[in-house]
Structures are given as C-alpha cells and as structure tokens.
Amino acid sequence: MSMRAPRLHLASGFSLSCIVPVLNEAAGIASFLRRLHRVMIGITPRVEIVVVNDGSTDGSAAEILRCADACRIHYIELSRNFGKEFALQAGLDAAAGDCVCLIDGDDQHPMELIPEMVQRWRAGIDMVYALRRFGQSESWPKSMARSFVHRLLTSRSGLEIPVGAGDFRVLDRKIVQLLRTMPERTRFMKGLYAWGGFSSEAIPYEQQPRTTGTSKYTFHTLSDLAACGITAFSTTPLRLVSLLGLLTALAAVVLGLWIVFEKIFLGQPIPGFATLAASILLLSGIQLLGLGIVGEYVGRIFDEVKQRPLYVVARELNRGALLESVQEGTRA
C-alpha cells in the first residue's frame, strides 16, 4: 500500500456521491435512504444518493421516489434485472462526486463507517474498503469454498483481493473514471477495483443482520459470481485441465507398461471388461470436465464479442444536488 499526500485542495469543500443498488427492498429502503442522507450531510453539504433500481418487482420504486427530493436522490431504474455488478456500473456512470461511496441497500453495511472511510480518503488514500470479519459461526464447507475460489482468482492474476473485501468502499474520482473506461461484459467488480493498483486501505467491520427482506445471494448466484470472477481474471483452471490431462496420459502409459510386464514376466492374464470400462469412464469424465471449463471461457468470449450495452435505463430522475447533463437512456 502506498500513501498519498492529503487532498489539501479539498479543504474548502468536496462533493460526495453514494451509490445504492436496490432489488426488492421496499420494506426498508425509505428509512435506509433517510438515515444515509443524514450521515452524508454530516460529512459535506454537497451530496447525492445515486439509487439504481435493478428491476425490482415490489414497491421499491415508489418508496424511493417518495423521498427523492428530501434525500437528494438521483434515481436510475433499469429496464430489467441485470445483476448487481451492472447496477453498480450504472451508478458509477452517473455519480458526479469527488469521491464515491458504494453501499448495499439491505442495511447490512454499517453506514456509520462512511465518515471514517471518507476521512481516510481525504488523507490521501485512493480507495478505502470495508473488510468483513468472518465469525466462527460460518460453516467449514463455505469457508473452504471461499478459500478455494480466492486461490483460483488470485493465482497468476497479479491482483490482491483480500478475503472479506466487498463492494462497501469509498473510491476516488480517478478510480471511478477508470472503471467507466472498462468495456468488458464479464464484470467482477472486486477484481476491477484491484486491477487499477491505486493506493488502498482496509477498515474491518462486522456485517449486520438484515432487518427486512431476504438475501438475494443464493447458492446459484454465488456460484455464478465465482465463475465470473475466475474466468475474468485467471487462466489457472485452463492450466489445471492441461496438467490433469498430462497426468492422466502418464498414468495410462504406466498402466499399459505394467500390464505388458505382468503378461510377459509374471504370466498374469490381461484384465478384462471391468478394467476397460472403468478406464473409459475415467477418461470420459476428465474430457467432459475439460470441455466444461473451456466452455466457460468460450461463453465469456461469446458475450464480449456481441458488444451489447451493459444495461438499459428505463427511467431516470435526478433530484440530487450534483446535477449533471441529461444522460442517455442506454450506455454501452
């Protein structure tokens, strides 16, 4: 981590944007936005809350718009559910602040940390991220899976992605500008944050329990996010498949030589159908595994070459203090 000089040019004031992706949080989003606005106003008078409605099917839109004026909300409604990574990108494309805070709308991120995070940013740190502490209540399968995915993601990628670092963070304007220039459709935001290599600092926190609603992160969602991150930033799975194929070929050669040795020197009969069937099943399984991994990478390439927009904005309303020019309905 490299330290930067304090941002003395912001002593007279700076602007703060806060991006909140929302998906079916009608029960508590209004109170959440009011409390977030109070916290932000305590930091600087120039604030905006960029709320990205990622295809909510409940009453989230009405609740958000009800407090749009009072909370200085820049409301962006996507035409459907594009996923959190794309919702965050929509917010980054719209945010106008000197520094930008990303926070989930489910009230599990302690917004009381935002003043401390902004203070570290003002001291010269380009990116300040909250580092979640994992309690002993976490199951060992989940812990092992997280460790395995993290190893695959960071091996040979040259990236430093701390375990427990999420989207709750404060970014300097230049990092926001960098993220806007990245056109890839396979968007694993935690990897993109680290890719720029700017100075960063962690602040530990305890994740709060949900007060309303249920988590949108199912096993399928987490698995898809892990696959997205691995294929976007690491070629290790491809190398592992090559290594597995090499080891299997060597094992087959050794087995063949041993069978010949037994036949010639020990007088043993050549194994029959059961051994052959087991060998065929083993090799078929390895081949299908290899094809599946290669297929994941080819699928990502297929998505990239289509060059479709990352998201589509159905409706936009800017009641924030940091007014910008009217933006296009779609952004590539």
N, C-alpha and C positions, 0 to 999 in steps of 0.2 A: 504494500500500500504506500503510495507516495502522497505526501502532504502538499497542499497548495496554499498560496498566500490568501489571507482573509479577503473577502469581497468588500473592500472599503468603499468602492463606488456605489454600493447599495445602502450606505448608511442613511441616506435621505429617504429611503423607501424602496420597496420592491413589490412585485406582484406575485401572487400565489394561486396556482390552479390546482384543483383536486379532482381527479378522475375516479368516478364510481360506476363500475359496470353492474347492471341490475338485471336479474332474471327471476320473475315471480316473487317479489319481496313486498307485496302490497301491505302486509300486516304491520310492518315496522319501518318502512322506508321513509315516511314523512318525519317521524320523530328522529330517526337517524340523521337525516339531512339538516334538521334544525340544530341538533347538537354539534354536528360537524361544522356548520356555519359559525356557531358561537366560538368554537375552538379556533377557526381560521381568522375570524375578526380579531381575536386576541393576539394574533401574530402580526398581521398587517391589515390596513383598511382596504387594500386593493386585492380583492379575491374574486374567484369564480369557482363554481362547482360544476364540472362537466359530467352530467349523468348520461350514460349510454344504456338505453333500454334495449337489451339484446333479445327481442322477440318475446317479451312477457305476454302470457295469456290470461293473467288475472287483472286486478285493478291497479297495477303498479303505475301505469301511465297517468291515470287520474290523480293518484296520490302525489306523484312527483310534480305535476303541473300545478297542483293546489298550492304548493309552497314555492313555486318558481321565482316569483318576484321577491318575496321576503328573504329567500336564501341565495339570491343571485345565481340562479341555475342556468346553465347552458345545456338545454335538453336535446339529445340526439336519439331518435328512435329508428332502429334498424328494421328493415322490411321483414326479417325473419330471424330465427336464432342462428347466428353464425359461429357462436362459441366465444368463450371469454377472451382468448388471445386476440381475436379480431375486434372484439368490443373495446379492449384496451387500446388497440391501434387506432380505432375510430376516435377515442378520446384524446390520444396523443396528437392526432392530426388536427384536432380542434383547439387544444389547450393553448392559451396565449400568455401564460405566466412566465416570470423569470425563472421560477422553479416549479416543478410539477410533482404533486404527491399522488400516488396510486393507492387506493384503499378499497377493499371489498364492501359491498352494501349489506352484508349479512350481520354486521355488528360484532364480528369475531376479532377484528383487529382493533386494539386499544387506541382510539384516536387521541388519547392524552399524550401519546408518544410523538405526535406530529410537531409540537413546538421544539422538542429536543432535537428531532431529526432536521428541522429547518435551521436550528441554531448551528448544528454541525456543518450544514451546507454553507451557511454564511461564514463559517470559519475557514472555508476553502475546500471542503470535500465535495467532489462532483456527484457522488451517489451515496446516499445513506439508506441502508436497507435494514429492515427488522428481521432478526434471526430467531425463529421459533425454537423454544425449548421443548424437547420431546420427553414426556413424563414416563415413569415406569409402567403406567397402565397400558402402554402401547403393546400390542401383541408381537411376539417374536417373528411370525411369518411376515407381518407388514414391515417390521424393522429390517429384516433380511432382504425383502424385495426392494425396499428403498435403497439400501446399501448396494445391491447388485446393479440396479438401474443407474445409480450415481457413478459407479465404477465404469460402466459401459459408456456413459455420457461424457465423462471427463478424460478417459483414456485416449491418448493420441490426438485429442482435440485442442490441447493447449489452453483450455479455459479453466478458470477457477470458479466453480459454482458451489458455494457452501451448502451442506446439508441443512435444511431448515429455512433457507432463504426463499421467500416467495415474492409475490407482487407488491406487498406492502413496503413502499420505499419512496424516497424523495430523489428526484432527478434534476440535474442542472439543465438549463436550456439547450446547451450544445449536445447533450445526450439525446434529448427529445428530437432535435434536428437530425441527428444521425439515424435514429430509429425511423424517422419519416422517409429516409432515403433507401431503406432496405426493402426491396420489392418481393422477397420470397413469400410464397403462399404457405409453406410449412413453417409456421411461426411458433417457435418455442421461446416465449418472451424471456424466461430466465437465462437462456443461453445468449439471446440478443443483448440483454443488459451487460453481460460479462464480456461479450465479444469486443466492445469498444476499447476496453483496457483502461478506462478512466479511474481516477482515484476513488476508492470506496471505503466505507466503514460500516460495521455491523453494530446494531443495538439489540440485545436479547429481549425477548418478551414472552409472556405466557398467553397462548391463544385462549380467548374467552369462549364459553359455551354459547350456543345460539339461544336467543331469547324468543325468536319466532321462526316459523318455517322449518324446512328440512334441507340438508346439504344437497347440492346439485352434483357433487362429485361421487358418482357410483363407481363400482369396480371397472365397468366398461370404460367410463370416461377417463379414469386414472390410467388404465392400460393404454388407451389411445394417446393420451398426453405423453406417456413414457415412450411409446413407439415413435411419436412425432419428434420428441427431443433427441432420441438416439439417432434416428435416420437423418436428422437435420445437422447434427454436429459431430457424428462419429462414424467411422468406417470399420470399427472393431468387429461388429457382427459378421461382416463380409470376410474379414481376415480369419475369424474363428471358424467359419464354414470351410474355408480353404484348408486350414490346419486340420479340421476334423476329417476332411476328405483324404488328406495325405496320410494321417494316422490309420484310417480305415484301409487304405491301399496297402500300407506297410503290414498291417495285421493280416490282410488277405494273403500276401506273399509269404509271410512267415508260416501261416496255417497251411498253405499249399506245400511248402517245403517239408513241413513236419509230417503231413500225410504221406508224401513220397518216401520220406525216411522210414516211417513206420511200415510201409508196404514192402520196401526193398530189404531193410535190415532186420526188422522185427517180425515180419510176416503177418502183420495185422491187416484185416480186411479194410477196404476203403469205406468210410462212413456212408450211410445211405440217405434216404429221402429226408429224414428229420433234420439232419445237419444242413442239407442243401436248402430246405425250406426256411430254417432259422436264418441262414446267411442271406437269403433273398429278402426276407422281411427286414433284417437289419439294414441292408444297403438301401432298400426302398425307403425306409424311414429317414435315413440320412439324406437321401436325394430330395425327398419332399420337404424336409426341413430347410435344406439349402435353397430350394426353389422359393419357399415361402419368404425367407429373409431377403433374397434378391428381389422378389416381387414387391416387398415393402418399399425398397429403394426405387424400383421402376415406377411404382404407383405415385411416389412423390414427384418423380420427374414428369410423369403424365400430368399431374396437377399444375406444375410450374409452367409447362410449355403452353397451356391453354391461355394463360395471361388474362384470366378473368379478374374483375375487381375484387379486392379483399372483402368488401362488404358493400351493402347498398343502404343508403339513408332514405327512409320513407318520410320522415318529418323532422324538422329542426326548429327550435325556438331558443333564442339567446336573450336571457334576462340577466346575464352576468355583467359585472362592472367592467370587464375587459373585453369590450365589443370589438369584433373583427369584421372583416368584409364577409358578405354572404357567401357561403361555401357551396360547392356543387352538390347535387343530390347523390352522386356516386363518386368514389375515389378509387383509383387503381392502386 
